[in-house]
Amino acid sequence: ISIVSRFNIDLYEESNTSSKVVSRLFRGDKLILLKDSENNKVSPELVNKYKWYFVETTESKKGWLKGESIDNVKENESELLESLKVSTDENRGEIIYKLGLLKSEKAKNNIIEIYNSGCKYACLDALGTYRDKSLIQLFVKELRKNNSNTIDSIYALGNYLDKDVVEYLKPYLDNDNIFLKKAAFQVLNRFDDKEINS
């Protein structure tokens, strides 16, 4: 499976960032790699972060995306869940991240269970890829704690193009913490008024 590995990234009409934006993609969105910038068929395992790739989304939108924004997920859900049982603090976050990219209901429920018992930063990151409106309050709860998970909550909420989410994020534009301010600016800058739901 090829997926978008960055938060809120643009899909371009041509293989450069000054061309027209075809669509906005979100971390965890699935992709089909059609060809590289030299018109070669490409295998997901051989993606070069410096090259451009012509891709198709699951919504049948086609456009160009730089390799640095594409990730390849090879593991299957059962293997990831098994490896989570014997994981260490060092690799648990990566396993949770990969589970989130699979976007299955079973994986989501496992991530929520892990969130409730610790490792919140990785869980917030993974759950943000689901864009499940039932999770918004979980991210808002972490926002309000104003701790090390706040920035992950800002990025997770950035996956929702929803007017209510914007209202939760706007106060962070005036935050004294430069990192929170920057995260809120990056996320809100990706929103287009026409795309925000009423």
ChimeraX attribute file (.defattr): number of C-alpha atoms within 10 A of each C-alpha:
attribute: neighborCount
match mode: 1-to-1
recipient: residues
	/A:1	16
	/A:2	21
	/A:3	23
	/A:4	24
	/A:5	21
	/A:6	16
	/A:7	23
	/A:8	21
	/A:9	18
	/A:10	20
	/A:11	26
	/A:12	22
	/A:13	18
	/A:14	18
	/A:15	18
	/A:16	14
	/A:17	14
	/A:18	9
	/A:19	12
	/A:20	13
	/A:21	16
	/A:22	15
	/A:23	15
	/A:24	15
	/A:25	22
	/A:26	22
	/A:27	25
	/A:28	27
	/A:29	21
	/A:30	25
	/A:31	24
	/A:32	18
	/A:33	23
	/A:34	18
	/A:35	16
	/A:36	22
	/A:37	15
	/A:38	9
	/A:39	10
	/A:40	10
	/A:41	13
	/A:42	15
	/A:43	14
	/A:44	19
	/A:45	12
	/A:46	9
	/A:47	21
	/A:48	15
	/A:49	13
	/A:50	10
	/A:51	14
	/A:52	22
	/A:53	28
	/A:54	25
	/A:55	22
	/A:56	18
	/A:57	18
	/A:58	10
	/A:59	9
	/A:60	10
	/A:61	12
	/A:62	20
	/A:63	22
	/A:64	26
	/A:65	28
	/A:66	24
	/A:67	19
	/A:68	15
	/A:69	19
	/A:70	24
	/A:71	22
	/A:72	19
	/A:73	16
	/A:74	12
	/A:75	13
	/A:76	12
	/A:77	17
	/A:78	12
	/A:79	11
	/A:80	16
	/A:81	18
	/A:82	10
	/A:83	14
	/A:84	19
	/A:85	9
	/A:86	9
	/A:87	15
	/A:88	10
	/A:89	8
	/A:90	8
	/A:91	12
	/A:92	16
	/A:93	20
	/A:94	15
	/A:95	20
	/A:96	26
	/A:97	19
	/A:98	20
	/A:99	28
	/A:100	27
	/A:101	28
	/A:102	24
	/A:103	19
	/A:104	13
	/A:105	11
	/A:106	13
	/A:107	22
	/A:108	21
	/A:109	12
	/A:110	18
	/A:111	24
	/A:112	18
	/A:113	12
	/A:114	16
	/A:115	17
	/A:116	11
	/A:117	9
	/A:118	11
	/A:119	16
	/A:120	20
	/A:121	17
	/A:122	22
	/A:123	25
	/A:124	29
	/A:125	24
	/A:126	29
	/A:127	30
	/A:128	28
	/A:129	27
	/A:130	23
	/A:131	19
	/A:132	12
	/A:133	11
	/A:134	7
	/A:135	16
	/A:136	18
	/A:137	12
	/A:138	15
	/A:139	21
	/A:140	18
	/A:141	12
	/A:142	20
	/A:143	21
	/A:144	12
	/A:145	10
	/A:146	12
	/A:147	9
	/A:148	12
	/A:149	19
	/A:150	21
	/A:151	23
	/A:152	23
	/A:153	27
	/A:154	29
	/A:155	24
	/A:156	26
	/A:157	32
	/A:158	27
	/A:159	22
	/A:160	24
	/A:161	20
	/A:162	17
	/A:163	14
	/A:164	13
	/A:165	20
	/A:166	18
	/A:167	10
	/A:168	16
	/A:169	23
	/A:170	15
	/A:171	11
	/A:172	21
	/A:173	17
	/A:174	13
	/A:175	13
	/A:176	9
	/A:177	10
	/A:178	12
	/A:179	12
	/A:180	21
	/A:181	19
	/A:182	16
	/A:183	21
	/A:184	25
	/A:185	17
	/A:186	17
	/A:187	21
	/A:188	20
	/A:189	11
	/A:190	16
	/A:191	19
	/A:192	10
	/A:193	11
	/A:194	8
	/A:195	11
	/A:196	14
	/A:197	11
	/A:198	9
